[in-house]
Amino acid sequence: MELEIKVDSDAKKCVVTLEGEIDVYTAPRLKDSLVDVIEGGCSFVIIDMGNVAFIDSSGLGVLVGALRRAKEHSGAVRLVCTRDNILKIFRITGLDKVFPIFSNVKEAAEF
């Protein structure tokens, strides 16, 4: 499966909507998109993973890298995720303590 990436931005806040699978094949494209977004001046990033069916360790690494990069620009990364299989991966890895996870974009956008 492929990964669709859509970026909507307003001033310093961007919503990156993902659909598909984040794995070793699609993670490099996601990384490039997130680097472009953050380096382009959007340091507060909301990543909507509501339509992500699968994520592996390479995808998790990309998200951690984006968080690090955003913090270097005094920003933040927030995740939107409601899928149990994806949330379970964040709980198992302890990344649910690193990333704020919200059930919808509206909640995540309240910085």
Secondary structure, DSSP 4 states (H G I P E B T S, - for coil): --EEEEEEEETTEEEEEEEEEESTTTHHHHHHHHHHHHHTT--EEEEEEEEEEEE-HHHHHHHHHHHHHHHHTT-EEEEE---HHHHHHHHHHTGGGTS-EESSHHHHT--
